[in-house]
Amino acid sequence: MRSRLGFVIASLIAVQLVAAAIAWLTLPPLAQKTAAPAPIGGAFELTDQDGRRVTEKDLVGKPIVIFFGFTYCPDICPSTLLELSNWLKALDTDADKLNVVFISVDSERDTPEQLKLYLSSFDPHIRGFTGNEEQIKKVTEVYRVYYKRIAQADGGYTYDHSAMIYLMDKVGRYVGVITYQEPAATAVAKLRDLIVGRRS
């Protein structure tokens, strides 16, 4: 009886070892097991400052520069857009070779009309895109942008949001970023590299 029990236990162990070996052999290589980071950029549908429907397809053909923010932003957005305007001026006519977009995360207040008025203070190459809450949520997801509505004591609200500028090539593939308050010389060099198709 004892020997039969031992045989059964040994058989069960052998079966488990074989199953484990089969499972191990069928695992993909380590490079395939490790999940690749989600790509930055993708499909979206928004409205531009002139009230026209726009998608990611309207930007392809030229390298793309994208900044996310909102027109009621007290500091980060106006200072970044001013810096961006200065960089575009430094590029001179090469600025025409870029698609430059400011995408609002504030679906409630940033109408096309509000965007157009706001952007009139900055370089005319910068176009404004907005949308409803669902559309903005989608575009921020595909670009992996952080934003959060923050209630204020007076009953109003503001937004906490990512402060980087996204650089995409002419077919919409992610190239890199310009960080908040990056030195002007470095930022302009990155834009020049983007124009000629060179990664910084």
Biotite code that builds the C-alpha atoms (Angstrom):
import biotite.structure as struc

atoms = struc.array([
    struc.Atom([0.000, 0.000, 0.000], chain_id="A", res_id=1, res_name="MET", atom_name="CA", element="C"),
    struc.Atom([2.790, 2.366, 0.950], chain_id="A", res_id=2, res_name="ARG", atom_name="CA", element="C"),
    struc.Atom([4.697, 1.656, -2.269], chain_id="A", res_id=3, res_name="SER", atom_name="CA", element="C"),
    struc.Atom([1.583, 2.258, -4.369], chain_id="A", res_id=4, res_name="ARG", atom_name="CA", element="C"),
    struc.Atom([0.984, 5.594, -2.606], chain_id="A", res_id=5, res_name="LEU", atom_name="CA", element="C"),
    struc.Atom([4.582, 6.555, -3.260], chain_id="A", res_id=6, res_name="GLY", atom_name="CA", element="C"),
    struc.Atom([4.185, 5.658, -6.918], chain_id="A", res_id=7, res_name="PHE", atom_name="CA", element="C"),
    struc.Atom([1.043, 7.813, -7.200], chain_id="A", res_id=8, res_name="VAL", atom_name="CA", element="C"),
    struc.Atom([2.755, 10.786, -5.521], chain_id="A", res_id=9, res_name="ILE", atom_name="CA", element="C"),
    struc.Atom([5.800, 10.408, -7.740], chain_id="A", res_id=10, res_name="ALA", atom_name="CA", element="C"),
    struc.Atom([3.581, 10.244, -10.826], chain_id="A", res_id=11, res_name="SER", atom_name="CA", element="C"),
    struc.Atom([1.738, 13.423, -9.812], chain_id="A", res_id=12, res_name="LEU", atom_name="CA", element="C"),
    struc.Atom([5.015, 15.239, -9.248], chain_id="A", res_id=13, res_name="ILE", atom_name="CA", element="C"),
    struc.Atom([6.274, 14.083, -12.645], chain_id="A", res_id=14, res_name="ALA", atom_name="CA", element="C"),
    struc.Atom([3.118, 15.321, -14.360], chain_id="A", res_id=15, res_name="VAL", atom_name="CA", element="C"),
    struc.Atom([3.450, 18.715, -12.655], chain_id="A", res_id=16, res_name="GLN", atom_name="CA", element="C"),
    struc.Atom([7.090, 18.984, -13.675], chain_id="A", res_id=17, res_name="LEU", atom_name="CA", element="C"),
    struc.Atom([6.264, 18.169, -17.294], chain_id="A", res_id=18, res_name="VAL", atom_name="CA", element="C"),
    struc.Atom([3.449, 20.740, -17.311], chain_id="A", res_id=19, res_name="ALA", atom_name="CA", element="C"),
    struc.Atom([5.745, 23.354, -15.822], chain_id="A", res_id=20, res_name="ALA", atom_name="CA", element="C"),
    struc.Atom([8.413, 22.582, -18.422], chain_id="A", res_id=21, res_name="ALA", atom_name="CA", element="C"),
    struc.Atom([5.908, 22.909, -21.273], chain_id="A", res_id=22, res_name="ILE", atom_name="CA", element="C"),
    struc.Atom([4.629, 26.210, -19.876], chain_id="A", res_id=23, res_name="ALA", atom_name="CA", element="C"),
    struc.Atom([8.186, 27.546, -19.547], chain_id="A", res_id=24, res_name="TRP", atom_name="CA", element="C"),
    struc.Atom([9.128, 26.497, -23.082], chain_id="A", res_id=25, res_name="LEU", atom_name="CA", element="C"),
    struc.Atom([6.102, 28.219, -24.567], chain_id="A", res_id=26, res_name="THR", atom_name="CA", element="C"),
    struc.Atom([6.785, 31.561, -22.861], chain_id="A", res_id=27, res_name="LEU", atom_name="CA", element="C"),
    struc.Atom([7.834, 34.370, -25.227], chain_id="A", res_id=28, res_name="PRO", atom_name="CA", element="C"),
    struc.Atom([11.358, 35.781, -24.999], chain_id="A", res_id=29, res_name="PRO", atom_name="CA", element="C"),
    struc.Atom([12.045, 38.313, -22.270], chain_id="A", res_id=30, res_name="LEU", atom_name="CA", element="C"),
    struc.Atom([11.854, 41.182, -24.743], chain_id="A", res_id=31, res_name="ALA", atom_name="CA", element="C"),
    struc.Atom([8.347, 40.079, -25.668], chain_id="A", res_id=32, res_name="GLN", atom_name="CA", element="C"),
    struc.Atom([7.270, 39.445, -22.082], chain_id="A", res_id=33, res_name="LYS", atom_name="CA", element="C"),
    struc.Atom([8.208, 42.982, -21.061], chain_id="A", res_id=34, res_name="THR", atom_name="CA", element="C"),
    struc.Atom([5.369, 45.263, -22.081], chain_id="A", res_id=35, res_name="ALA", atom_name="CA", element="C"),
    struc.Atom([6.530, 48.055, -24.382], chain_id="A", res_id=36, res_name="ALA", atom_name="CA", element="C"),
    struc.Atom([5.601, 51.576, -23.283], chain_id="A", res_id=37, res_name="PRO", atom_name="CA", element="C"),
    struc.Atom([2.425, 52.877, -24.822], chain_id="A", res_id=38, res_name="ALA", atom_name="CA", element="C"),
    struc.Atom([3.099, 55.107, -27.826], chain_id="A", res_id=39, res_name="PRO", atom_name="CA", element="C"),
    struc.Atom([2.610, 58.859, -27.523], chain_id="A", res_id=40, res_name="ILE", atom_name="CA", element="C"),
    struc.Atom([0.206, 60.352, -30.034], chain_id="A", res_id=41, res_name="GLY", atom_name="CA", element="C"),
    struc.Atom([-2.680, 58.942, -31.983], chain_id="A", res_id=42, res_name="GLY", atom_name="CA", element="C"),
    struc.Atom([-6.154, 59.571, -33.311], chain_id="A", res_id=43, res_name="ALA", atom_name="CA", element="C"),
    struc.Atom([-8.263, 62.480, -32.100], chain_id="A", res_id=44, res_name="PHE", atom_name="CA", element="C"),
    struc.Atom([-11.113, 64.700, -33.248], chain_id="A", res_id=45, res_name="GLU", atom_name="CA", element="C"),
    struc.Atom([-11.307, 68.313, -32.075], chain_id="A", res_id=46, res_name="LEU", atom_name="CA", element="C"),
    struc.Atom([-12.398, 71.775, -33.227], chain_id="A", res_id=47, res_name="THR", atom_name="CA", element="C"),
    struc.Atom([-9.962, 74.501, -34.204], chain_id="A", res_id=48, res_name="ASP", atom_name="CA", element="C"),
    struc.Atom([-10.124, 78.184, -33.293], chain_id="A", res_id=49, res_name="GLN", atom_name="CA", element="C"),
    struc.Atom([-12.107, 78.899, -36.460], chain_id="A", res_id=50, res_name="ASP", atom_name="CA", element="C"),
    struc.Atom([-14.776, 76.326, -35.612], chain_id="A", res_id=51, res_name="GLY", atom_name="CA", element="C"),
    struc.Atom([-13.565, 73.692, -38.087], chain_id="A", res_id=52, res_name="ARG", atom_name="CA", element="C"),
    struc.Atom([-13.359, 69.983, -37.286], chain_id="A", res_id=53, res_name="ARG", atom_name="CA", element="C"),
    struc.Atom([-9.761, 68.762, -37.122], chain_id="A", res_id=54, res_name="VAL", atom_name="CA", element="C"),
    struc.Atom([-8.143, 65.373, -36.631], chain_id="A", res_id=55, res_name="THR", atom_name="CA", element="C"),
    struc.Atom([-4.588, 64.104, -36.307], chain_id="A", res_id=56, res_name="GLU", atom_name="CA", element="C"),
    struc.Atom([-4.569, 63.674, -40.108], chain_id="A", res_id=57, res_name="LYS", atom_name="CA", element="C"),
    struc.Atom([-4.738, 67.440, -40.575], chain_id="A", res_id=58, res_name="ASP", atom_name="CA", element="C"),
    struc.Atom([-1.322, 67.771, -38.942], chain_id="A", res_id=59, res_name="LEU", atom_name="CA", element="C"),
    struc.Atom([0.658, 65.208, -40.912], chain_id="A", res_id=60, res_name="VAL", atom_name="CA", element="C"),
    struc.Atom([2.952, 66.432, -43.651], chain_id="A", res_id=61, res_name="GLY", atom_name="CA", element="C"),
    struc.Atom([4.907, 68.762, -41.376], chain_id="A", res_id=62, res_name="LYS", atom_name="CA", element="C"),
    struc.Atom([6.645, 68.119, -38.044], chain_id="A", res_id=63, res_name="PRO", atom_name="CA", element="C"),
    struc.Atom([4.273, 68.852, -35.172], chain_id="A", res_id=64, res_name="ILE", atom_name="CA", element="C"),
    struc.Atom([4.716, 70.875, -31.979], chain_id="A", res_id=65, res_name="VAL", atom_name="CA", element="C"),
    struc.Atom([1.941, 70.443, -29.393], chain_id="A", res_id=66, res_name="ILE", atom_name="CA", element="C"),
    struc.Atom([1.367, 72.091, -26.020], chain_id="A", res_id=67, res_name="PHE", atom_name="CA", element="C"),
    struc.Atom([-1.585, 71.316, -23.714], chain_id="A", res_id=68, res_name="PHE", atom_name="CA", element="C"),
    struc.Atom([-3.056, 73.938, -21.410], chain_id="A", res_id=69, res_name="GLY", atom_name="CA", element="C"),
    struc.Atom([-5.989, 76.325, -21.008], chain_id="A", res_id=70, res_name="PHE", atom_name="CA", element="C"),
    struc.Atom([-6.623, 79.996, -21.622], chain_id="A", res_id=71, res_name="THR", atom_name="CA", element="C"),
    struc.Atom([-7.409, 80.853, -17.988], chain_id="A", res_id=72, res_name="TYR", atom_name="CA", element="C"),
    struc.Atom([-4.048, 79.443, -16.883], chain_id="A", res_id=73, res_name="CYS", atom_name="CA", element="C"),
    struc.Atom([-2.382, 82.056, -14.651], chain_id="A", res_id=74, res_name="PRO", atom_name="CA", element="C"),
    struc.Atom([1.289, 81.389, -15.360], chain_id="A", res_id=75, res_name="ASP", atom_name="CA", element="C"),
    struc.Atom([2.586, 78.226, -17.076], chain_id="A", res_id=76, res_name="ILE", atom_name="CA", element="C"),
    struc.Atom([0.559, 78.548, -20.284], chain_id="A", res_id=77, res_name="CYS", atom_name="CA", element="C"),
    struc.Atom([1.120, 82.231, -21.073], chain_id="A", res_id=78, res_name="PRO", atom_name="CA", element="C"),
    struc.Atom([4.825, 82.025, -20.223], chain_id="A", res_id=79, res_name="SER", atom_name="CA", element="C"),
    struc.Atom([5.294, 78.856, -22.308], chain_id="A", res_id=80, res_name="THR", atom_name="CA", element="C"),
    struc.Atom([3.371, 80.269, -25.267], chain_id="A", res_id=81, res_name="LEU", atom_name="CA", element="C"),
    struc.Atom([5.435, 83.469, -25.065], chain_id="A", res_id=82, res_name="LEU", atom_name="CA", element="C"),
    struc.Atom([8.644, 81.427, -25.083], chain_id="A", res_id=83, res_name="GLU", atom_name="CA", element="C"),
    struc.Atom([7.339, 79.334, -27.969], chain_id="A", res_id=84, res_name="LEU", atom_name="CA", element="C"),
    struc.Atom([6.507, 82.530, -29.871], chain_id="A", res_id=85, res_name="SER", atom_name="CA", element="C"),
    struc.Atom([10.069, 83.755, -29.362], chain_id="A", res_id=86, res_name="ASN", atom_name="CA", element="C"),
    struc.Atom([11.510, 80.430, -30.576], chain_id="A", res_id=87, res_name="TRP", atom_name="CA", element="C"),
    struc.Atom([9.338, 80.526, -33.684], chain_id="A", res_id=88, res_name="LEU", atom_name="CA", element="C"),
    struc.Atom([10.520, 84.062, -34.360], chain_id="A", res_id=89, res_name="LYS", atom_name="CA", element="C"),
    struc.Atom([14.121, 82.856, -34.060], chain_id="A", res_id=90, res_name="ALA", atom_name="CA", element="C"),
    struc.Atom([13.386, 80.198, -36.696], chain_id="A", res_id=91, res_name="LEU", atom_name="CA", element="C"),
    struc.Atom([12.316, 82.936, -39.109], chain_id="A", res_id=92, res_name="ASP", atom_name="CA", element="C"),
    struc.Atom([10.798, 81.416, -42.284], chain_id="A", res_id=93, res_name="THR", atom_name="CA", element="C"),
    struc.Atom([11.599, 77.886, -41.085], chain_id="A", res_id=94, res_name="ASP", atom_name="CA", element="C"),
    struc.Atom([8.707, 78.280, -38.652], chain_id="A", res_id=95, res_name="ALA", atom_name="CA", element="C"),
    struc.Atom([6.422, 77.794, -41.674], chain_id="A", res_id=96, res_name="ASP", atom_name="CA", element="C"),
    struc.Atom([7.690, 74.210, -41.867], chain_id="A", res_id=97, res_name="LYS", atom_name="CA", element="C"),
    struc.Atom([6.027, 73.301, -38.549], chain_id="A", res_id=98, res_name="LEU", atom_name="CA", element="C"),
    struc.Atom([2.472, 72.635, -37.411], chain_id="A", res_id=99, res_name="ASN", atom_name="CA", element="C"),
    struc.Atom([2.221, 74.266, -33.986], chain_id="A", res_id=100, res_name="VAL", atom_name="CA", element="C"),
    struc.Atom([-0.843, 73.569, -31.836], chain_id="A", res_id=101, res_name="VAL", atom_name="CA", element="C"),
    struc.Atom([-2.148, 74.624, -28.426], chain_id="A", res_id=102, res_name="PHE", atom_name="CA", element="C"),
    struc.Atom([-4.754, 72.093, -27.226], chain_id="A", res_id=103, res_name="ILE", atom_name="CA", element="C"),
    struc.Atom([-7.058, 73.177, -24.414], chain_id="A", res_id=104, res_name="SER", atom_name="CA", element="C"),
    struc.Atom([-7.955, 70.855, -21.551], chain_id="A", res_id=105, res_name="VAL", atom_name="CA", element="C"),
    struc.Atom([-10.800, 73.177, -20.491], chain_id="A", res_id=106, res_name="ASP", atom_name="CA", element="C"),
    struc.Atom([-13.853, 72.042, -22.443], chain_id="A", res_id=107, res_name="SER", atom_name="CA", element="C"),
    struc.Atom([-16.185, 74.286, -20.474], chain_id="A", res_id=108, res_name="GLU", atom_name="CA", element="C"),
    struc.Atom([-14.623, 77.717, -20.994], chain_id="A", res_id=109, res_name="ARG", atom_name="CA", element="C"),
    struc.Atom([-12.323, 77.361, -23.990], chain_id="A", res_id=110, res_name="ASP", atom_name="CA", element="C"),
    struc.Atom([-14.623, 77.798, -26.948], chain_id="A", res_id=111, res_name="THR", atom_name="CA", element="C"),
    struc.Atom([-13.122, 78.332, -30.408], chain_id="A", res_id=112, res_name="PRO", atom_name="CA", element="C"),
    struc.Atom([-13.817, 82.048, -30.022], chain_id="A", res_id=113, res_name="GLU", atom_name="CA", element="C"),
    struc.Atom([-12.043, 82.192, -26.670], chain_id="A", res_id=114, res_name="GLN", atom_name="CA", element="C"),
    struc.Atom([-9.049, 80.328, -28.086], chain_id="A", res_id=115, res_name="LEU", atom_name="CA", element="C"),
    struc.Atom([-8.828, 82.661, -31.070], chain_id="A", res_id=116, res_name="LYS", atom_name="CA", element="C"),
    struc.Atom([-8.892, 85.730, -28.844], chain_id="A", res_id=117, res_name="LEU", atom_name="CA", element="C"),
    struc.Atom([-6.321, 84.290, -26.461], chain_id="A", res_id=118, res_name="TYR", atom_name="CA", element="C"),
    struc.Atom([-3.884, 83.175, -29.156], chain_id="A", res_id=119, res_name="LEU", atom_name="CA", element="C"),
    struc.Atom([-3.995, 86.549, -30.879], chain_id="A", res_id=120, res_name="SER", atom_name="CA", element="C"),
    struc.Atom([-1.415, 87.626, -28.282], chain_id="A", res_id=121, res_name="SER", atom_name="CA", element="C"),
    struc.Atom([1.105, 85.036, -29.483], chain_id="A", res_id=122, res_name="PHE", atom_name="CA", element="C"),
    struc.Atom([2.837, 83.959, -32.683], chain_id="A", res_id=123, res_name="ASP", atom_name="CA", element="C"),
    struc.Atom([0.301, 83.446, -35.499], chain_id="A", res_id=124, res_name="PRO", atom_name="CA", element="C"),
    struc.Atom([1.784, 80.019, -36.297], chain_id="A", res_id=125, res_name="HIS", atom_name="CA", element="C"),
    struc.Atom([0.183, 78.696, -33.091], chain_id="A", res_id=126, res_name="ILE", atom_name="CA", element="C"),
    struc.Atom([-3.268, 77.225, -33.757], chain_id="A", res_id=127, res_name="ARG", atom_name="CA", element="C"),
    struc.Atom([-5.787, 76.441, -31.040], chain_id="A", res_id=128, res_name="GLY", atom_name="CA", element="C"),
    struc.Atom([-7.769, 73.202, -30.708], chain_id="A", res_id=129, res_name="PHE", atom_name="CA", element="C"),
    struc.Atom([-10.591, 72.498, -28.266], chain_id="A", res_id=130, res_name="THR", atom_name="CA", element="C"),
    struc.Atom([-13.446, 70.038, -27.875], chain_id="A", res_id=131, res_name="GLY", atom_name="CA", element="C"),
    struc.Atom([-16.016, 68.578, -25.544], chain_id="A", res_id=132, res_name="ASN", atom_name="CA", element="C"),
    struc.Atom([-15.020, 66.740, -22.388], chain_id="A", res_id=133, res_name="GLU", atom_name="CA", element="C"),
    struc.Atom([-14.950, 63.328, -24.058], chain_id="A", res_id=134, res_name="GLU", atom_name="CA", element="C"),
    struc.Atom([-12.839, 64.551, -26.986], chain_id="A", res_id=135, res_name="GLN", atom_name="CA", element="C"),
    struc.Atom([-10.328, 66.239, -24.697], chain_id="A", res_id=136, res_name="ILE", atom_name="CA", element="C"),
    struc.Atom([-10.127, 63.147, -22.526], chain_id="A", res_id=137, res_name="LYS", atom_name="CA", element="C"),
    struc.Atom([-9.297, 61.068, -25.598], chain_id="A", res_id=138, res_name="LYS", atom_name="CA", element="C"),
    struc.Atom([-6.577, 63.348, -26.962], chain_id="A", res_id=139, res_name="VAL", atom_name="CA", element="C"),
    struc.Atom([-4.934, 63.663, -23.537], chain_id="A", res_id=140, res_name="THR", atom_name="CA", element="C"),
    struc.Atom([-4.986, 59.886, -23.195], chain_id="A", res_id=141, res_name="GLU", atom_name="CA", element="C"),
    struc.Atom([-3.277, 59.257, -26.538], chain_id="A", res_id=142, res_name="VAL", atom_name="CA", element="C"),
    struc.Atom([-0.626, 61.861, -25.713], chain_id="A", res_id=143, res_name="TYR", atom_name="CA", element="C"),
    struc.Atom([-0.388, 60.631, -22.105], chain_id="A", res_id=144, res_name="ARG", atom_name="CA", element="C"),
    struc.Atom([-0.985, 64.131, -20.763], chain_id="A", res_id=145, res_name="VAL", atom_name="CA", element="C"),
    struc.Atom([-1.758, 64.655, -17.093], chain_id="A", res_id=146, res_name="TYR", atom_name="CA", element="C"),
    struc.Atom([-4.479, 67.153, -16.232], chain_id="A", res_id=147, res_name="TYR", atom_name="CA", element="C"),
    struc.Atom([-6.775, 67.566, -13.251], chain_id="A", res_id=148, res_name="LYS", atom_name="CA", element="C"),
    struc.Atom([-9.533, 70.042, -12.516], chain_id="A", res_id=149, res_name="ARG", atom_name="CA", element="C"),
    struc.Atom([-8.993, 71.802, -9.192], chain_id="A", res_id=150, res_name="ILE", atom_name="CA", element="C"),
    struc.Atom([-11.868, 73.538, -7.380], chain_id="A", res_id=151, res_name="ALA", atom_name="CA", element="C"),
    struc.Atom([-11.151, 76.994, -5.982], chain_id="A", res_id=152, res_name="GLN", atom_name="CA", element="C"),
    struc.Atom([-12.473, 78.635, -2.822], chain_id="A", res_id=153, res_name="ALA", atom_name="CA", element="C"),
    struc.Atom([-14.408, 81.270, -4.782], chain_id="A", res_id=154, res_name="ASP", atom_name="CA", element="C"),
    struc.Atom([-16.425, 78.586, -6.576], chain_id="A", res_id=155, res_name="GLY", atom_name="CA", element="C"),
    struc.Atom([-14.330, 78.697, -9.725], chain_id="A", res_id=156, res_name="GLY", atom_name="CA", element="C"),
    struc.Atom([-11.768, 76.185, -10.891], chain_id="A", res_id=157, res_name="TYR", atom_name="CA", element="C"),
    struc.Atom([-8.336, 75.846, -12.420], chain_id="A", res_id=158, res_name="THR", atom_name="CA", element="C"),
    struc.Atom([-6.296, 72.984, -13.857], chain_id="A", res_id=159, res_name="TYR", atom_name="CA", element="C"),
    struc.Atom([-3.126, 71.238, -12.868], chain_id="A", res_id=160, res_name="ASP", atom_name="CA", element="C"),
    struc.Atom([-1.541, 69.877, -16.051], chain_id="A", res_id=161, res_name="HIS", atom_name="CA", element="C"),
    struc.Atom([1.597, 68.682, -17.811], chain_id="A", res_id=162, res_name="SER", atom_name="CA", element="C"),
    struc.Atom([3.875, 71.533, -18.829], chain_id="A", res_id=163, res_name="ALA", atom_name="CA", element="C"),
    struc.Atom([5.989, 69.956, -21.561], chain_id="A", res_id=164, res_name="MET", atom_name="CA", element="C"),
    struc.Atom([5.846, 70.611, -25.295], chain_id="A", res_id=165, res_name="ILE", atom_name="CA", element="C"),
    struc.Atom([5.518, 67.476, -27.426], chain_id="A", res_id=166, res_name="TYR", atom_name="CA", element="C"),
    struc.Atom([7.568, 67.104, -30.602], chain_id="A", res_id=167, res_name="LEU", atom_name="CA", element="C"),
    struc.Atom([6.236, 64.772, -33.308], chain_id="A", res_id=168, res_name="MET", atom_name="CA", element="C"),
    struc.Atom([7.624, 64.045, -36.758], chain_id="A", res_id=169, res_name="ASP", atom_name="CA", element="C"),
    struc.Atom([5.774, 64.736, -40.001], chain_id="A", res_id=170, res_name="LYS", atom_name="CA", element="C"),
    struc.Atom([3.853, 61.461, -39.850], chain_id="A", res_id=171, res_name="VAL", atom_name="CA", element="C"),
    struc.Atom([2.833, 61.933, -36.222], chain_id="A", res_id=172, res_name="GLY", atom_name="CA", element="C"),
    struc.Atom([5.444, 59.794, -34.473], chain_id="A", res_id=173, res_name="ARG", atom_name="CA", element="C"),
    struc.Atom([6.765, 60.933, -31.112], chain_id="A", res_id=174, res_name="TYR", atom_name="CA", element="C"),
    struc.Atom([10.270, 62.423, -31.228], chain_id="A", res_id=175, res_name="VAL", atom_name="CA", element="C"),
    struc.Atom([10.757, 64.056, -27.840], chain_id="A", res_id=176, res_name="GLY", atom_name="CA", element="C"),
    struc.Atom([9.809, 67.012, -25.655], chain_id="A", res_id=177, res_name="VAL", atom_name="CA", element="C"),
    struc.Atom([10.835, 70.502, -24.755], chain_id="A", res_id=178, res_name="ILE", atom_name="CA", element="C"),
    struc.Atom([10.618, 70.776, -20.989], chain_id="A", res_id=179, res_name="THR", atom_name="CA", element="C"),
    struc.Atom([9.140, 73.666, -19.040], chain_id="A", res_id=180, res_name="TYR", atom_name="CA", element="C"),
    struc.Atom([11.529, 76.657, -18.971], chain_id="A", res_id=181, res_name="GLN", atom_name="CA", element="C"),
    struc.Atom([14.099, 74.854, -21.116], chain_id="A", res_id=182, res_name="GLU", atom_name="CA", element="C"),
    struc.Atom([16.876, 77.240, -22.230], chain_id="A", res_id=183, res_name="PRO", atom_name="CA", element="C"),
    struc.Atom([15.991, 79.050, -25.454], chain_id="A", res_id=184, res_name="ALA", atom_name="CA", element="C"),
    struc.Atom([19.100, 77.894, -27.322], chain_id="A", res_id=185, res_name="ALA", atom_name="CA", element="C"),
    struc.Atom([18.348, 74.241, -26.559], chain_id="A", res_id=186, res_name="THR", atom_name="CA", element="C"),
    struc.Atom([14.676, 74.595, -27.448], chain_id="A", res_id=187, res_name="ALA", atom_name="CA", element="C"),
    struc.Atom([15.396, 76.276, -30.785], chain_id="A", res_id=188, res_name="VAL", atom_name="CA", element="C"),
    struc.Atom([17.990, 73.608, -31.584], chain_id="A", res_id=189, res_name="ALA", atom_name="CA", element="C"),
    struc.Atom([15.387, 70.905, -30.942], chain_id="A", res_id=190, res_name="LYS", atom_name="CA", element="C"),
    struc.Atom([12.937, 72.637, -33.257], chain_id="A", res_id=191, res_name="LEU", atom_name="CA", element="C"),
    struc.Atom([15.575, 72.900, -35.979], chain_id="A", res_id=192, res_name="ARG", atom_name="CA", element="C"),
    struc.Atom([16.374, 69.204, -35.562], chain_id="A", res_id=193, res_name="ASP", atom_name="CA", element="C"),
    struc.Atom([12.658, 68.431, -35.775], chain_id="A", res_id=194, res_name="LEU", atom_name="CA", element="C"),
    struc.Atom([12.355, 70.355, -39.042], chain_id="A", res_id=195, res_name="ILE", atom_name="CA", element="C"),
    struc.Atom([15.201, 68.478, -40.725], chain_id="A", res_id=196, res_name="VAL", atom_name="CA", element="C"),
    struc.Atom([14.070, 65.135, -39.322], chain_id="A", res_id=197, res_name="GLY", atom_name="CA", element="C"),
    struc.Atom([16.949, 64.680, -36.913], chain_id="A", res_id=198, res_name="ARG", atom_name="CA", element="C"),
    struc.Atom([16.348, 63.393, -33.401], chain_id="A", res_id=199, res_name="ARG", atom_name="CA", element="C"),
    struc.Atom([17.862, 65.610, -30.727], chain_id="A", res_id=200, res_name="SER", atom_name="CA", element="C"),
])
